[in-house]
């Protein structure tokens, strides 16, 4: 029986050869870029950065979908499985700038590097973390973080290494000290002051 | 008095607007709030040892910084503002300033070609291909210019291109003071 060629051939071949279901490869083909591949690898290694809730949701969603797609595939429903593969794209987490060749082989170290990378400001773009930024310097800093970790530094030592060169400014979460107390307490003070003001205002107005 | 209280939000709003406007005017006049203040000032220059960019000129290591006041200029052939500040560096050299150049993340051929076209004002010229020494200096873009005193302590940093005003008002007086 002659098959109808609905999809571009390379893509269709991939789908038809789904025996082992190499999820990351399929995704790579869909997007034609390497950046997203590592996201899926995070799921495969079961190593999720703990604070990235979004990523965890994405992992769970992906697992359910993976099973569904596999069973559809077994029952010969190719089109349905393809639709689901495409649907899976919506479960993708935010794109990071980390390229696959930067990722460490050791998932524990890589998870620590992510933690640190998320907390460091890219000095070029200034409102992105070094993990989010495509700037050259961010790339260099990501490599530096990974080198320090591989050399046996603790997370704090790595952060110290960077802050001694670039100052507290590189920390997206600035430390609490004399220069930053307004930054941390400002909103609270403002809230208390306005609550106090309101209270005073209404007390004076009420006849009692 | 109580009747005028309704004016309070308007006054607060006007204050906010004038504050924001004031900041905008400052920026228009050349203030740079996105400039990251360097924490390296008054700290010893980092340890490094970089190979030379040119065959006939020495490279640069932290040992070379001892005993004389050195101006270190990070540049790259791909950097447009570097081109703008380049004539100022030649002028500095003519004044007898010890200038060291570090080509930041540059291909050797391109940096050499750029220097042969633009003129080479440097006493020492090194290549930081990986940009690691630059990170140790706290560089986050090119051009950046540092002044290191006789004890090897960083005394000054210019982020971005040098301007005639900065050279005349800040750099030269500081060099004079440090050379005494």
Interface residues (C-beta under 8 A of the other chain):
Chain A: X123 X124 X126 X136 X137 X140 X141 X144 X163 X164 X165 X166 X167 X169
Chain B: X34 X36 X37 X38 X39 X40 X46 X105 X130 X131 X132 X135 X136 X137 X138 X140 X141
